Amino acid sequence: MNIQLLTPKSILYNKNSNKNYGDSAYINPKICGLQTDTVSFSGRINTMKQASNKLYDAFCDGYEARIPGYKVLVTRFRDSLAAVGKELEEFGVVFDGEYCTEERMIKNTGSFISKLKREGGAPSDRVRGTLYLENLYNLSIFSEHILPALERRGYKLASIPVKRSGKKVLSSKPDFDVRLSNVPEEAKKALPEALRNAASFQEQSSGYCDIQLRLIDTLTNSKEKTPIELLIVAGKNTAHAKSDESHYVYDIVRALKKNLHIAQIPNPHINSPAQRIQNNIEIIRQQLNNYISRPLFANAKNLDIYHDDFQLPVELSENTCRALTGLVEGMRQKTKFHYNAKLSEIKKDDQVVEMIIKSSPEFKERGDDIIYANDIREKRRQLIKEINQDKREDLELIDCVMKRLEETIEKYGVKK
């Protein structure tokens, strides 16, 4: 049994993540998370509201108050994209009104708050639209036709925000990327130099590829210029593959990697519960990526770009389904072991609590080197509360991941 103890060597202070102790980094309570009664990875959650009701409601209410304004942006943007599609039909540009619904184009409250928590700042994809372009690799269509058509309708490229001196300001770099691999040099030259330098020219590891950019609607009367994200993909098959992949694969992996407290522990000890859980997450990611994401996008590319009906199987074998379920169930057991060990250590060892107190900035600033019995009792009470909360949140998240995984298995698992 390998239980990592809380040693002074591993006690660090980080102003962004509060206190780290041992291999269990304390993360501020989530203000939004997985719903326990559904398989939604966002939305209002009862346990979260009990823990931080006022803060959560303040964020939700603030975002929901802006949704009417976003609906105005979406209405105009949909009309603009429809007009662009009609104008540029001869170049293979298509706007799919059935796909670009208002519901899909506006990020819902739960998704917004969840991303806000993960990124530490307001996400830029609150409003999103999609265009189809069969020949994505012909970048001259984008630079010579699509972008000018959007500019004529009052849209300009947004700049990437960066933080300077703790404040978010706009850089001179355009918010633009070409997520395509093996783009010929001649094709790259069709882009203006500024856009060429901004592009990564690398598709996602899942095989998903697109041209993505953010726009500012210069004709809106709003003082706040909300960036509007535009994704340009090869066609409807790619768009629908992206929706399926997001629900059945990406949400699962993102929840485990970004929302699970134990997954945030840096450099966990070998064979510790934290390391084994992080290994499990990587195996789950690889399996879902190999058997669902990559064939999904390869099939979509065949249909949208090459007009080839050949389709790879998108399925999980019986053994793979059993393995994935076992990996998530194993995470549940290791999570309990990890937090129970932490609780036992904090409850029994005054020296560990003393070291945590001494490492805190409050202790260093108070000018008193004496640690009183009351200090230890108060810090122990606080740590026990934090550990129990992280444990509860992690177990709830794992339960919801299991439900979503069951959906994935139901859709893609090989039936007997």
Secondary structure, 3 states (H helix, E strand, C coil): CCCCCCCHHHCEEECCCEEEECCEECCCCCCCCCCCCCCCCCCCCHHHHHHHHHHHHHHHHHHHHHHHHHHHHHHHHHHHHHHHHHHCHHHCEECCCCCCCHHHHECCHHHHHHHHHHHCCCCCCCEEEEEEECCCCCHHHHHHHHHHHHHHCCEEECEEEEEECCEEEEEEEECEEEECCCCCHHHHCCCCHHHHHHCCCCCCCCCCCEEEEEEEECCCCCCCCCCEEEEEECCHHHHHHHHHHHHHHHHHHHHHHHHCHHHHCCCCCCCCHHHHHHHHHHHHHHHHHHHHHHHHHHHHHHHHHHCCCCCCCCCECHHHHHHHHHHHHHHHHHHHHHHHHHHHHHHHCHHHHHHHHHHCHHHHHCCCCCCCHHHHHHHHHHHHHHHHHHHHHHHHHHHHHHHHHHHHHHHHECCC
